[in-house]
Amino acid sequence: MNKIIMVPTTHIDLAWRDGAHNLAAACETSGGEITGDQLKMMLGRGERTLVRMDSDEKIVGWGVVGVEQLPNFRVLYTYEMYAPHGHFESFFDELKALAFSLGCLKLRCAAKPAQARLYHQRCGFTPVYQVLEVDL
């Protein structure tokens, strides 16, 4: 049975020791937006929420989510995910249930093209818009 468990801010250090530190690898794909240490600090301050992915009582992955209240709807945004061989799509129903329990009408994430194709194929995500940048 798959479960997503929200980790309280008081337990970030324990979760980090239990494997959440691997989220630093997910941060490396952000293009320098955030490091693993910075992510841990944000989680400890409650700026984002750490979730643990369990399958049959075993930890198979970690994720970082946050709620964004947009003018026309509320969104659960997935910022980072670390679930090697955890088959993230098998947790999609639990993620939707978590979003709904938080009053959200939509799920969003940022992804590079290969990830976006995978998320589209396995979970039905579709592009909203593309984020571009230029160094100054």
C-alpha positions in Angstrom: 0.0 0.0 0.0 1.3 3.4 -0.9 1.1 6.4 1.4 2.3 10.0 1.3 3.1 11.3 4.8 3.6 14.9 5.6 6.7 15.4 7.8 6.2 18.1 10.5 8.9 20.8 10.7 9.9 19.5 14.0 11.1 16.2 12.4 13.2 17.6 9.4 16.5 16.6 11.0 15.2 13.0 11.6 13.9 12.8 8.1 17.2 14.1 6.7 19.0 11.3 8.6 16.5 8.8 7.2 17.1 9.7 3.6 15.6 13.0 2.8 19.1 14.4 2.4 19.0 12.7 -1.1 16.7 15.6 -2.2 20.0 17.5 -2.7 20.3 15.5 -5.9 16.9 16.8 -7.1 18.1 20.4 -6.2 21.0 20.0 -8.6 18.6 20.0 -11.6 17.3 23.4 -10.6 20.0 25.3 -12.4 21.4 26.8 -9.2 18.1 28.0 -7.7 18.6 26.1 -4.4 21.0 23.7 -2.7 20.2 20.8 -0.5 21.3 22.7 2.6 19.1 25.7 1.7 16.1 23.4 1.1 16.6 21.8 4.5 16.5 25.3 6.0 13.3 26.2 4.2 11.7 23.0 5.3 12.7 23.7 8.9 11.2 27.1 8.8 7.9 25.8 7.3 8.3 27.6 4.0 7.8 24.3 2.1 6.5 20.9 3.2 8.5 17.7 3.2 6.6 14.5 2.3 7.7 10.9 2.6 6.6 8.3 0.2 6.1 4.9 1.7 5.3 1.6 0.0 4.4 -1.4 2.1 5.8 0.4 5.2 9.1 1.1 3.5 10.4 4.5 2.6 10.8 4.7 -1.2 11.1 8.4 -1.8 10.9 12.0 -0.6 9.2 15.1 -2.0 8.9 18.8 -1.3 5.5 20.5 -1.9 3.9 23.8 -1.2 0.5 25.4 -1.6 0.2 28.5 -3.8 -2.9 30.6 -3.6 -3.4 32.0 -7.1 -6.1 34.6 -7.8 -8.4 32.1 -9.4 -7.5 28.8 -7.8 -5.3 27.1 -5.2 -2.4 24.9 -6.5 -0.3 22.2 -4.8 3.2 22.7 -6.4 5.8 19.9 -6.3 9.2 21.5 -6.0 11.6 18.5 -5.7 11.2 14.8 -5.7 13.7 11.9 -5.0 12.3 8.5 -5.6 14.7 6.2 -7.5 12.9 3.2 -8.8 9.9 4.3 -6.6 7.6 4.6 -9.5 6.4 8.1 -8.6 3.2 7.6 -10.7 2.0 5.0 -8.2 1.7 7.8 -5.7 -0.2 10.1 -8.0 -3.6 9.3 -6.4 -2.2 10.0 -2.9 -0.7 13.3 -4.2 -4.1 14.3 -5.6 -5.8 13.4 -2.3 -3.3 15.5 -0.4 -3.8 18.4 -2.7 -7.6 18.1 -2.3 -7.3 17.9 1.5 -5.4 21.2 1.4 -8.1 22.9 -0.7 -6.3 22.7 -4.0 -7.9 22.3 -7.4 -4.7 21.7 -9.4 -1.3 20.1 -9.2 1.7 21.7 -10.7 5.4 21.0 -11.1 8.4 22.3 -13.0 10.2 19.9 -15.3 12.8 19.7 -18.0 11.6 18.4 -21.4 12.3 14.7 -20.7 10.7 14.8 -17.3 7.7 16.7 -18.7 7.2 13.9 -21.3 7.3 11.3 -18.6 4.9 13.2 -16.3 2.5 13.7 -19.3 2.6 10.0 -20.2 2.3 8.6 -16.7 0.1 11.1 -14.9 -1.5 13.3 -17.6 0.3 16.6 -16.8 0.0 19.2 -19.6 2.1 22.3 -20.1 0.7 25.6 -18.6 3.5 27.8 -19.8 7.3 27.7 -20.3 9.7 29.5 -18.1 12.7 31.1 -19.8 15.6 33.0 -18.4 18.7 34.9 -19.4 21.7 35.7 -17.2 22.3 39.4 -16.5 
